[in-house]
Amino acid sequence: MDHSYIDKNLERIRADIAAACHDSGRANDVTIVAAVKSADADEIDYLHRQLGICDVGENRVQQLLEHYAAIDREGLRIHFIGTLQTNKVKYIVDKVAMIQSLDSMKLALEINKRAEKIGKVIDVLIEINSGEEENKSGISPSDAEQFALDIASLSNIRLCGFMTMAPRCSSEEEYTAYFENTKRLCDRIWYDVLCRTDKPILSMGMSESLISAVKAGATVIRPGRSLFSKGVQNI
C-alpha cells in the first residue's frame, strides 16, 4: 500500500515545528506523539519503522488492545491520551509507557494499585482542563496544585509533567493564550510547589493547534488528523 501521504504530512508537521521553535527562540526538543485514533495497523507500522516515529497515542482502550495485537511493537512507546475509566486501567497498565490523561485521585489510586501488582512504576501526566470546560475531562487549574501534591507520594506512579487540550479556538493567538497560561501554571507547580529541578513534560497541541503549542513551550505535541489524512489539510 502507498503510504506516501504520511511522508508528506510528517514532513509538513516537522517543518511547522522547526519554524515555531525558530520563531520563539527555543531549541527544537519537541517529541511527536502520533494520535492514532484514525490510523490502522499498517499506517502505524509504516510511521514507526519507515519514518522513525517511536511514540503513539491511543484514545480508546478497545482500539489500543486491537492495535497492540496487530502492530510491530519493538521499540514503540504507547501513550494513553484519552479519557480513562478506572475499570479499564487493568487492561492497559502493562502495555503503555505513559498515561497522559490523569485527572482524578480515584484514577490515580487505581493506576498505582494496578502498577504495584505487576511491579511497575508508570509515568503519568496530569491533564489540565485549561479552558475549564464542563464537558471536558481534566483537573481544573485551581485544583491542579493540590492534586499534584496528592499524587506525588504514590509509590508506583511517576509524575513527569502535564497535558492539556485547549478549547476549540478561531485563531492561533487564542490557542497561544490558553497554552501560555497552562505553561505558567505548570511551571509554578513543578518548580515552586513540587520543588522539582528536572524539566517537566508539557504535552500540548494537536493538529489544529500545534504551532501555537510549540511557541508556548510544548515539549510534546499530539497530531492525528493532519498526520494520517490522505487529502488536503484545511486546519
matplotlib code that plots the C-alpha trace (Angstrom):
import matplotlib.pyplot as plt

x = [0.0, 1.2, 1.8, 3.5, 0.8, 2.1, 5.6, 4.3, 2.2, 5.0, 7.4, 5.0, 4.5, 8.2, 8.7, 6.0, 7.6, 11.1, 9.6, 7.7, 10.9, 12.9, 10.3, 10.1, 13.8, 13.8, 15.6, 13.8, 13.3, 9.7, 8.5, 5.8, 3.3, 1.2, -2.5, -3.6, -7.3, -7.8, -4.9, -4.8, -2.0, -0.2, -0.1, 1.3, 3.9, 4.9, 5.1, 7.3, 9.5, 9.9, 9.7, 11.1, 8.2, 8.6, 5.7, 2.0, -1.0, -4.2, -7.5, -9.6, -8.9, -10.5, -8.7, -5.4, -5.9, -6.7, -3.7, -1.5, -2.2, -1.6, 1.4, 5.1, 5.8, 9.5, 10.9, 7.5, 6.2, 2.5, 0.9, -2.7, -4.1, -7.9, -10.3, -9.6, -12.1, -10.9, -12.3, -10.2, -6.9, -6.2, -6.3, -3.6, -1.3, 1.2, 1.0, 1.6, 4.7, 2.8, -0.8, -1.1, -4.7, -4.6, -7.5, -8.7, -7.5, -9.7, -8.0, -4.5, -5.1, -6.3, -3.3, -1.0, -2.6, -2.5, 1.1, 2.2, 0.6, 2.9, 5.9, 5.9, 6.3, 4.2, 4.9, 1.9, 1.0, -1.7, -4.4, -5.3, -8.7, -7.2, -10.5, -12.4, -15.0, -17.7, -17.9, -14.2, -12.0, -9.0, -8.2, -9.4, -6.4, -7.4, -7.2, -4.0, -1.6, -3.2, -3.7, 0.0, 0.9, -1.5, -0.3, 3.4, 3.6, 2.2, 4.8, 4.1, 3.2, 6.0, 4.7, 6.5, 4.6, 1.3, -1.1, -3.8, -6.2, -7.2, -10.8, -11.6, -10.3, -10.7, -7.1, -3.5, -3.5, -6.4, -4.7, -1.4, -3.1, -4.5, -1.2, 0.9, -1.4, -1.2, 2.6, 2.9, 0.7, 2.6, 6.0, 4.9, 3.6, 6.6, 9.4, 7.8, 5.3, 6.9, 10.4, 11.5, 14.7, 14.3, 12.3, 8.6, 7.0, 4.4, 2.0, 0.0, -1.2, -2.9, -3.3, -5.1, -3.0, 0.5, 2.2, 0.7, 1.6, 5.2, 5.6, 4.1, 6.7, 5.2, 7.7, 5.2, 2.6, -0.2, -1.1, -3.5, -5.8, -3.1, -0.7, -2.9, -5.2, -4.9, -6.4, -5.5, -5.4, -7.6, -6.9]
y = [0.0, 3.5, 5.5, 8.4, 10.7, 10.1, 11.1, 14.4, 15.1, 14.3, 16.5, 19.4, 18.9, 18.7, 21.9, 23.6, 22.5, 23.8, 27.1, 27.6, 26.8, 29.2, 32.0, 31.6, 31.3, 27.8, 24.6, 22.0, 19.4, 18.6, 15.0, 13.9, 11.5, 10.4, 10.2, 7.0, 7.1, 7.3, 5.0, 1.3, -1.1, -0.8, 3.0, 2.8, 0.3, 2.5, 5.6, 3.8, 1.6, 3.8, 7.3, 6.9, 7.9, 5.9, 7.3, 6.8, 8.0, 5.9, 7.5, 4.4, 1.2, -1.1, 0.3, 0.2, -3.5, -4.1, -2.2, -3.8, -7.3, -6.2, -3.9, -4.3, -3.1, -3.4, 0.0, 1.6, 3.6, 3.6, 6.6, 6.6, 10.1, 9.7, 9.7, 6.6, 4.9, 3.2, -0.1, -0.1, 0.5, -3.2, -3.8, -1.2, -0.7, -3.4, -2.1, 1.6, 3.7, 6.6, 7.7, 11.4, 11.8, 11.5, 13.6, 12.3, 10.8, 7.8, 7.1, 7.8, 5.2, 2.6, 3.1, 3.0, -0.3, -2.0, -0.9, -2.2, -5.6, -6.0, -4.4, -1.4, 2.4, 4.1, 7.5, 9.9, 13.4, 15.4, 16.5, 20.2, 21.4, 24.7, 26.1, 24.9, 23.4, 21.4, 18.8, 18.0, 15.9, 17.2, 18.9, 22.5, 24.9, 26.0, 22.4, 21.3, 22.3, 20.2, 17.3, 17.3, 17.2, 14.4, 12.1, 12.9, 10.5, 7.4, 4.8, 3.3, 6.5, 8.8, 12.3, 13.5, 16.7, 17.9, 17.6, 19.9, 20.1, 23.7, 24.7, 24.9, 28.4, 30.5, 31.8, 31.0, 33.8, 32.3, 29.0, 30.6, 32.4, 29.1, 27.3, 30.1, 30.2, 26.5, 26.6, 29.3, 27.2, 24.0, 25.7, 27.2, 23.8, 21.9, 24.2, 26.2, 23.7, 20.3, 21.7, 19.6, 20.5, 18.5, 19.7, 18.8, 17.2, 19.6, 17.8, 20.5, 20.9, 18.7, 19.0, 22.4, 24.0, 22.5, 25.7, 27.7, 25.0, 24.8, 28.6, 28.5, 25.8, 22.4, 19.6, 17.0, 17.5, 15.0, 15.3, 12.9, 14.0, 16.1, 13.2, 10.4, 12.4, 11.5, 14.8, 18.4, 19.8, 22.7, 23.2]
z = [0.0, -0.8, 2.4, 0.8, 2.1, 5.6, 4.5, 3.2, 6.2, 8.6, 6.6, 6.9, 10.6, 11.2, 9.2, 11.2, 14.5, 13.3, 12.2, 15.5, 17.5, 15.5, 15.8, 19.6, 20.0, 21.6, 20.9, 18.8, 21.5, 20.6, 20.6, 18.2, 19.8, 16.9, 17.8, 16.1, 16.6, 12.8, 11.8, 11.1, 12.0, 8.6, 9.0, 12.5, 11.4, 8.5, 10.6, 13.2, 11.0, 8.0, 9.4, 12.8, 15.0, 18.2, 20.2, 19.5, 21.5, 22.0, 22.8, 23.5, 25.4, 23.0, 20.0, 21.9, 22.5, 18.8, 17.7, 20.3, 18.9, 15.3, 15.2, 15.5, 19.0, 19.1, 20.1, 20.1, 23.1, 23.6, 25.4, 26.6, 25.8, 26.1, 29.0, 31.1, 33.2, 36.4, 35.4, 32.2, 33.8, 34.3, 30.6, 29.7, 32.6, 31.4, 27.8, 28.0, 28.6, 29.8, 30.8, 29.8, 31.0, 34.8, 36.0, 39.4, 42.6, 42.1, 38.8, 40.3, 43.1, 40.6, 38.4, 41.4, 42.6, 39.2, 38.6, 42.0, 41.3, 38.2, 39.8, 37.5, 38.1, 35.5, 34.1, 34.1, 33.2, 34.9, 32.5, 32.9, 31.7, 30.6, 29.3, 32.4, 30.1, 31.8, 29.1, 29.1, 31.4, 33.2, 36.5, 37.0, 37.0, 40.5, 41.8, 40.0, 42.7, 45.4, 43.0, 42.1, 45.8, 46.5, 43.8, 44.2, 47.2, 45.3, 45.1, 41.7, 39.8, 38.5, 37.7, 34.6, 33.8, 32.4, 29.5, 28.1, 25.3, 24.6, 23.7, 20.0, 19.0, 15.9, 15.8, 16.6, 19.1, 21.1, 21.3, 22.3, 25.2, 26.6, 26.2, 27.7, 30.7, 31.2, 30.9, 33.6, 35.9, 35.3, 35.7, 39.0, 40.3, 39.1, 40.4, 43.2, 44.7, 44.0, 44.1, 41.2, 39.4, 36.2, 33.3, 33.1, 30.0, 28.7, 26.2, 24.4, 20.9, 18.3, 14.5, 14.6, 17.4, 17.3, 16.1, 19.0, 21.4, 20.4, 20.5, 24.1, 25.2, 24.5, 24.6, 23.2, 20.5, 19.5, 15.8, 14.4, 11.6, 10.0, 10.1, 8.6, 6.3, 2.6, 1.4, 1.5, 5.0, 6.0, 9.6]

ax = plt.figure().add_subplot(projection="3d")
ax.plot(x, y, z, "-o")
ax.set_aspect("equal")
plt.show()
